Structure formats: C-alpha cells, structure tokens
Amino acid sequence: MDLCTIGKSDKQPLSAENLACHPSFVGRKLYNNCQKERTNGRPGALPSLAMSVQAFRLVCASGKDHLPAGIQIECLESSGHDLYIGSSDGCIHHLLLVEVNGTESAGLPLGQQSDYPNTSFTTSRQNQRQLGVKKPICELKASSALGRLLVLCDNTIFLLCNDSLEPVPGTKIRGVLSFTLNENPVSGDPFSVEVCLISSKKRTVQIFSVGQERVQIVREVSTPEQPCSLAADGYYLCLALSSRYVILNYNTGHCQDLFPYPSEQKRPIIKRISRQEFLLAGPGGLGMFATVAGISQRAPVRWSENVIGAAVSFPYVLALDEEFITVHSMLDQQQKQSLPFKEGVILQDFEGTGCELGFLI
C-alpha cells in the first residue's frame, strides 16, 4: 500500500520549485514488526507497540528537477511504480519511481529488505498530456487491470491510456463533481471497473461501468441532500452531505444516518478501510469507524481538531494536520508514531507493487 502526501509553503503555491523543500514520505506497513514482537507469550493478545517504533519514515523520492518549473500541483495518483500528477493548467505528468535498496539489504528477501533504512528512489520523467482545457485536474484514479487512467477535469471524466496518456475516444463522462472507484465491485466483470460519482444534477449519484474502450451507466440514485464526498464498497456508498454522513445502499435505496460533522470548520474525510467498513473524520477531532449497518465495532482514534487528510495501511491509520503525521493502530486505537511535517496539504494511500511503500513529494 503506497502512502502519499504533498507539502506546501505558506508563501508559495505548491509548485515544482518548492517540491524539494519537503522530503518524500516513504512508509511501510510494519505489521511484520507486530509479528516479530509476537504477543508477549499470550495467545490472542495485541502486540505492544511503543510510540518509539518507526512504523513509517521519511525518504526523498522526487524533487523539483523531475517536473517543469512553475507548475502548481492539484492532485496525484500512484499505481505500482507509476506516479501521475495533475496540475492547475489541465496537464498530467507521468513519473516513474523505482525503489533502490542499499547494499546492506542486497540479496535479502523483499519482506526483510524493508527492515533496512537505506531505501532510495530513482525518478524519471515518462510523459505528459495537456487535456486541451486550461482548468485544474481535480482527481486522478488509475486502474492497472485495464491499463487506464481516469481524470476529472472541468466536470468531465476523461479515460486515458496509462502509459501513453492518449485519450480513449468516445469515453467521456460529463457533469461530474467528484468520483471514486468501488474497490469491492458488484458486477464481477474482470474487464471493467465500477465508478461511483457525484453528478452535477442536484442530489444525484451515478454508477458507471468503465472498460478499456467504453463507459456505460448502470444506476442513478437520488440522495437526501447534495453530497460533497463519497467512498464505495459493494452496493454501499458512504456519503458526506452538507453536515452529516450517511450510508446509502444504491441497490435498495435505503439510507442510514451515521453522525454529523462540523462542515463549517472542516471538510469531510471518508476512507474505506475494509469490507463494509469506513473511517470518517468526526466531531471533536475523532477518527470514527462505521459499518454499513450504522454501528461502530472499533473505538475511535483521537486526532487533532484540524486534520487535513487520512490514509489507511492496515493495521495503521495515518492522519495529516498542519504540523504532524500521526499513526494509530486499528487493533487497539492507540497512537504509535508521530512524524513532524508542516504545511502538508494532501495525504493519500495507493495500491502498490507489494513493496508496501509510500512517499511524500
């Protein structure tokens, strides 16, 4: 699982010039360390991880030399070794990041190599594509199974080839405010992905099936209010409305209220963490877990009041605020690590190549 965060200076826009000011955040899922500690001889007990354990660490992955001068970054996506960056002028940049392990870990199995702190990256520019509209790239989602990149720009989803960045003819989806990929799709078709989107139609969510060469609408569902953010699992959509979270079953239309959030103080955060379970930014600086039945099977994690983003790398959840990246365990909801990182603006997790890395740019 890749974890990615972008930092920005108060005095400068997020641009190629100040990328190098913020070291890249390379994290690895240290569940192996939990297993090493075993359970202190007690069957079924939780591993005892102290705050001093380095579950994630900071490593430089990319700098200003790998992007054109002056670009302002709006969003990014990672798939395997490929990093896609969307800019404010409607351009997509494709970088290749290859992990390099130092001599201390050479020849060791991949799972043991990650225990060594001398990981670095080689970065190379691959391609770039101007979509033809001078509007910001709002969202990027990659499907490695299809070899496609979905791009939201100017309220339109574009379907691109993930290597050449060439648009696929006849596959635009218009009138889109936001979208997500269903990580637990219901169709069972291995040659398509399920795209769940917030439509520009008032109080409407649409479900699309997207293949390599075609897009097809599957379902359109009304919502109680206009949603502003969403995540999906199977038939269930977790939606942030104007001031509350809900679970909507788009097959039956049933809508389950969860809890309110202070929309005037913070933007909503929704992360799918497992089958039929989501992590949400709740009131009082809490990261709250909720199932599709509207109940919580885990205690909340305590974040700061000004959380900007969250990411999941089981068994950890990470949160970004104005000064730190904090790491909590989903097993016991306790904080395990705190990484100083000022003025970050994006924290995301991605499906990786099995190396279980993350990076900050």
C-alpha positions as CSV (number, residue, x, y, z in Angstrom):
1,M,0.0,0.0,0.0
2,D,1.5,3.3,-1.0
3,L,1.0,6.4,1.1
4,C,1.5,9.8,-0.4
5,T,1.4,13.3,1.0
6,I,2.3,16.7,-0.6
7,G,3.6,19.6,1.4
8,K,3.4,23.3,0.6
9,S,4.8,26.6,1.8
10,D,2.6,29.3,3.3
11,K,4.3,31.8,1.0
12,Q,4.4,29.9,-2.2
13,P,2.0,27.8,-4.3
14,L,2.6,24.1,-4.5
15,S,5.0,24.1,-7.4
16,A,8.0,22.3,-8.9
17,E,10.3,24.9,-7.3
18,N,9.3,24.1,-3.7
19,L,8.8,20.3,-4.1
20,A,12.4,19.8,-2.9
21,C,11.6,21.7,0.3
22,H,9.5,18.8,1.5
23,P,11.2,15.4,1.8
24,S,9.3,12.5,0.3
25,F,7.5,10.3,2.9
26,V,8.2,6.7,2.4
27,G,6.2,4.5,4.7
28,R,6.0,0.8,5.0
29,K,3.3,-1.3,6.7
30,L,5.1,-2.6,9.8
31,Y,2.7,-5.3,10.6
32,N,5.8,-7.6,10.3
33,N,7.2,-5.8,13.3
34,C,4.0,-6.6,15.2
35,Q,4.5,-10.2,14.3
36,K,8.1,-10.1,15.5
37,E,7.0,-8.9,18.9
38,R,4.5,-11.7,18.9
39,T,2.1,-11.2,21.7
40,N,4.5,-11.5,24.7
41,G,3.6,-15.1,25.0
42,R,-0.1,-14.5,25.5
43,P,-2.3,-16.1,22.8
44,G,-4.6,-13.7,21.1
45,A,-3.1,-10.6,22.8
46,L,-2.4,-7.5,20.8
47,P,1.2,-6.7,20.0
48,S,2.7,-4.0,22.3
49,L,3.9,-1.2,20.0
50,A,5.6,1.8,21.7
51,M,5.5,5.3,20.4
52,S,9.2,5.0,19.6
53,V,8.6,2.2,17.0
54,Q,9.4,3.5,13.5
55,A,6.4,2.2,11.6
56,F,6.9,4.9,8.9
57,R,9.9,7.0,7.9
58,L,10.9,9.9,5.7
59,V,12.8,9.3,2.5
60,C,13.2,11.6,-0.5
61,A,11.5,10.1,-3.6
62,S,11.3,13.1,-6.1
63,G,12.5,16.7,-6.4
64,K,12.0,19.8,-8.5
65,D,14.1,18.5,-11.4
66,H,11.5,16.0,-12.4
67,L,8.7,18.5,-13.2
68,P,8.5,21.6,-15.3
69,A,9.3,24.8,-13.5
70,G,6.3,26.8,-12.2
71,I,3.6,24.1,-12.3
72,Q,1.0,24.0,-9.5
73,I,0.1,20.5,-8.3
74,E,-3.6,19.9,-7.7
75,C,-3.7,16.1,-7.2
76,L,-1.8,12.8,-7.8
77,E,-2.2,9.1,-8.2
78,S,0.1,6.2,-8.0
79,S,0.0,2.7,-9.5
80,G,2.9,0.4,-9.0
81,H,6.0,2.4,-9.9
82,D,4.0,5.0,-11.9
83,L,3.2,8.4,-10.3
84,Y,0.7,10.7,-12.1
85,I,0.5,14.4,-11.2
86,G,-2.4,16.7,-12.1
87,S,-1.6,20.4,-12.5
88,S,-3.7,23.6,-12.3
89,D,-3.4,24.1,-16.1
90,G,-5.1,20.9,-17.2
91,C,-1.8,18.9,-17.7
92,I,-1.0,15.4,-16.5
93,H,2.6,14.5,-15.7
94,H,3.8,10.8,-15.6
95,L,6.9,9.9,-13.5
96,L,8.5,6.5,-12.9
97,L,9.7,5.9,-9.4
98,V,11.9,2.8,-8.8
99,E,12.8,1.8,-5.4
100,V,16.5,1.1,-4.8
101,N,17.7,-0.8,-1.8
102,G,21.2,-0.2,-0.5
103,T,24.0,-2.8,-0.1
104,E,23.0,-3.7,3.4
105,S,19.8,-5.3,2.2
106,A,21.0,-6.6,-1.1
107,G,20.2,-10.3,-1.6
108,L,17.7,-10.4,1.2
109,P,14.0,-11.4,0.6
110,L,11.8,-8.5,-0.2
111,G,10.0,-8.7,3.2
112,Q,13.3,-8.4,5.0
113,Q,14.7,-5.6,2.8
114,S,12.1,-3.2,4.1
115,D,13.6,-3.5,7.6
116,Y,16.7,-1.6,6.4
117,P,16.6,2.2,6.5
118,N,18.7,2.8,3.3
119,T,15.9,2.8,0.8
120,S,16.1,5.4,-2.0
121,F,14.4,6.1,-5.3
122,T,15.4,6.8,-8.9
123,T,12.9,9.0,-10.7
124,S,12.5,9.6,-14.4
125,R,10.0,11.6,-16.4
126,Q,7.9,9.5,-18.8
127,N,5.2,11.5,-20.4
128,Q,2.8,14.4,-20.1
129,R,-0.5,15.3,-21.6
130,Q,-2.4,18.5,-21.9
131,L,-6.2,17.8,-21.9
132,G,-6.9,20.9,-24.0
133,V,-8.7,22.8,-21.3
134,K,-6.9,25.3,-19.0
135,K,-8.8,24.0,-15.9
136,P,-7.3,22.3,-12.9
137,I,-7.0,18.5,-12.8
138,C,-9.3,17.7,-9.8
139,E,-8.9,13.9,-9.4
140,L,-6.9,11.0,-10.8
141,K,-7.6,7.3,-10.4
142,A,-5.6,4.5,-12.1
143,S,-6.8,1.0,-13.0
144,S,-3.8,-1.2,-13.5
145,A,-6.1,-4.1,-14.6
146,L,-7.4,-2.0,-17.5
147,G,-4.3,-0.1,-18.2
148,R,-6.3,3.1,-17.9
149,L,-6.2,6.4,-16.0
150,L,-9.4,8.2,-15.1
151,V,-9.0,12.0,-14.9
152,L,-11.6,14.5,-13.6
153,C,-11.2,18.0,-15.2
154,D,-13.8,20.7,-16.0
155,N,-16.6,18.4,-14.6
156,T,-15.7,15.7,-17.1
157,I,-14.0,12.3,-16.6
158,F,-11.5,11.5,-19.3
159,L,-10.3,8.0,-19.9
160,L,-6.6,7.8,-20.9
161,C,-4.2,5.0,-21.6
162,N,-2.0,4.8,-18.5
163,D,1.4,4.7,-20.5
164,S,0.9,7.0,-23.5
165,L,-1.8,9.2,-21.8
166,E,-3.7,9.1,-25.1
167,P,-7.4,9.7,-24.6
168,V,-9.7,6.8,-25.4
169,P,-12.3,8.0,-28.0
170,G,-15.9,8.1,-27.0
171,T,-15.4,7.6,-23.3
172,K,-16.0,11.0,-21.7
173,I,-18.4,11.2,-18.7
174,R,-19.8,14.7,-18.3
175,G,-21.4,16.5,-15.4
176,V,-19.2,15.1,-12.7
177,L,-18.4,16.8,-9.4
178,S,-16.4,14.0,-7.8
179,F,-15.8,10.3,-8.2
180,T,-14.3,7.2,-6.7
181,L,-13.6,3.6,-7.7
182,N,-15.5,0.8,-6.0
183,E,-12.8,-1.4,-4.5
184,N,-15.4,-4.2,-4.0
185,P,-17.4,-4.0,-7.2
186,V,-20.7,-6.0,-7.6
187,S,-20.5,-6.8,-11.3
188,G,-17.8,-9.4,-11.1
189,D,-16.5,-8.4,-14.6
190,P,-12.7,-8.5,-14.5
191,F,-12.5,-6.3,-17.6
192,S,-14.2,-3.3,-16.1
193,V,-14.2,-1.1,-13.1
194,E,-17.1,0.4,-11.2
195,V,-17.1,4.2,-11.0
196,C,-19.3,5.9,-8.4
197,L,-19.7,9.6,-9.0
198,I,-21.5,12.7,-7.7
199,S,-23.4,14.2,-10.5
200,S,-23.9,17.8,-11.2
201,K,-27.6,17.0,-11.2
202,K,-28.9,18.0,-7.8
203,R,-29.0,15.2,-5.2
204,T,-27.9,12.5,-7.6
205,V,-25.2,9.8,-7.5
206,Q,-24.5,7.7,-10.6
207,I,-22.8,4.3,-11.1
208,F,-20.9,3.6,-14.3
209,S,-19.2,0.5,-15.6
210,V,-15.9,1.5,-17.3
211,G,-14.0,-0.8,-19.6
212,Q,-10.9,-0.3,-21.7
213,E,-12.8,1.1,-24.6
214,R,-16.3,2.0,-23.3
215,V,-18.3,3.6,-20.5
216,Q,-21.9,2.6,-19.6
217,I,-24.2,4.0,-16.9
218,V,-25.5,1.3,-14.6
219,R,-27.6,3.1,-12.0
220,E,-28.7,6.6,-11.0
221,V,-29.8,7.1,-7.3
222,S,-31.3,10.1,-5.5
223,T,-29.7,11.3,-2.3
224,P,-31.4,13.1,0.7
225,E,-29.2,16.2,0.1
226,Q,-26.4,17.2,-2.3
227,P,-23.4,15.1,-1.4
228,C,-19.8,16.5,-1.5
229,S,-17.7,13.5,-0.9
230,L,-18.1,9.7,-1.2
231,A,-16.5,6.2,-0.8
232,A,-17.9,2.9,-2.0
233,D,-18.0,-0.7,-1.0
234,G,-20.2,-3.1,-2.9
235,Y,-23.7,-1.7,-3.1
236,Y,-23.0,0.7,-0.2
237,L,-22.0,4.3,-0.6
238,C,-20.7,6.4,2.3
239,L,-21.6,10.0,1.6
240,A,-20.8,13.3,3.2
241,L,-23.9,15.6,2.9
242,S,-24.0,19.2,3.9
243,S,-23.5,18.5,7.6
244,R,-23.8,14.7,8.2
245,Y,-22.5,11.3,7.0
246,V,-24.9,8.7,5.7
247,I,-24.7,5.1,4.2
248,L,-26.7,4.7,1.1
249,N,-27.5,1.2,-0.4
250,Y,-27.8,2.1,-4.1
251,N,-29.4,-1.3,-4.8
252,T,-32.3,-0.9,-2.4
253,G,-32.3,2.9,-1.9
254,H,-32.2,2.6,1.8
255,C,-30.3,5.5,3.6
256,Q,-28.8,5.1,7.0
257,D,-27.8,8.2,9.1
258,L,-24.4,8.0,10.8
259,F,-23.5,11.2,12.6
260,P,-23.0,14.9,12.0
261,Y,-19.7,16.7,11.2
262,P,-18.9,20.4,11.6
263,S,-19.0,21.3,7.9
264,E,-18.3,25.0,8.7
265,Q,-15.0,24.0,10.4
266,K,-13.6,21.2,8.3
267,R,-14.0,19.3,5.1
268,P,-15.3,15.7,5.4
269,I,-12.9,12.7,5.2
270,I,-14.2,9.3,4.2
271,K,-11.9,6.3,3.8
272,R,-12.9,2.7,3.0
273,I,-10.8,0.5,5.4
274,S,-12.3,-3.0,4.8
275,R,-15.3,-4.8,3.6
276,Q,-18.4,-2.8,4.6
277,E,-16.4,-0.5,7.0
278,F,-15.4,3.1,6.7
279,L,-13.2,5.6,8.6
280,L,-14.7,9.1,8.9
281,A,-13.5,12.4,10.3
282,G,-16.0,13.0,13.1
283,P,-16.7,15.8,15.6
284,G,-14.2,16.7,18.3
285,G,-11.1,15.6,16.4
286,L,-12.1,12.0,16.3
287,G,-11.4,9.4,13.6
288,M,-14.6,7.3,13.8
289,F,-15.2,3.8,12.3
290,A,-18.6,2.9,11.0
291,T,-20.0,-0.2,9.3
292,V,-22.7,-0.1,6.6
293,A,-25.2,-1.1,9.4
294,G,-24.5,2.3,11.0
295,I,-22.6,0.9,14.0
296,S,-19.0,1.1,15.2
297,Q,-17.1,-2.1,16.0
298,R,-13.9,-0.2,17.0
299,A,-13.2,2.6,19.4
300,P,-12.4,6.0,17.7
301,V,-8.9,7.2,17.2
302,R,-8.1,10.7,18.6
303,W,-6.8,13.1,16.0
304,S,-6.2,16.9,16.2
305,E,-9.1,19.2,15.5
306,N,-7.5,20.4,12.2
307,V,-7.0,17.1,10.4
308,I,-6.5,17.7,6.6
309,G,-6.3,14.1,5.3
310,A,-6.2,10.4,6.3
311,A,-4.7,7.2,4.8
312,V,-5.0,3.5,5.6
313,S,-2.3,0.9,5.6
314,F,-3.6,-2.0,7.7
315,P,-3.3,-2.2,10.6
316,Y,-2.5,1.5,10.7
317,V,-4.4,4.7,10.0
318,L,-2.5,7.9,9.4
319,A,-3.7,11.4,9.7
320,L,-2.2,14.7,8.4
321,D,-2.6,18.0,10.2
322,E,-0.8,21.3,10.0
323,E,2.3,20.1,11.8
324,F,2.4,16.3,12.1
325,I,1.6,12.9,10.5
326,T,0.2,10.7,13.3
327,V,0.0,7.0,13.2
328,H,-2.6,5.0,15.1
329,S,-3.3,1.2,15.2
330,M,-6.7,-0.1,14.2
331,L,-6.1,-3.0,16.5
332,D,-6.1,-1.1,19.8
333,Q,-6.7,2.5,18.6
334,Q,-3.6,3.8,20.3
335,Q,-1.1,6.3,18.7
336,K,2.1,4.6,17.7
337,Q,4.1,7.3,16.0
338,S,4.2,11.0,15.2
339,L,6.2,12.4,12.3
340,P,6.8,16.2,12.1
341,F,5.6,17.5,8.8
342,K,4.5,21.1,8.5
343,E,2.2,22.6,5.9
344,G,1.1,19.4,4.2
345,V,-1.9,19.6,2.0
346,I,-2.6,16.0,0.7
347,L,-2.3,12.6,2.3
348,Q,-3.4,9.6,0.2
349,D,-2.9,5.8,0.1
350,F,-2.5,3.8,-3.1
351,E,-2.3,0.1,-4.1
352,G,1.4,-0.6,-4.6
353,T,3.5,-3.3,-6.0
354,G,3.7,-5.5,-2.9
355,C,6.7,-3.5,-1.5
356,E,4.2,-1.6,0.7
357,L,5.8,1.8,0.3
358,G,4.6,5.3,0.5
359,F,6.0,8.6,-0.5
360,L,5.7,12.3,0.1
361,I,6.6,14.9,-2.5
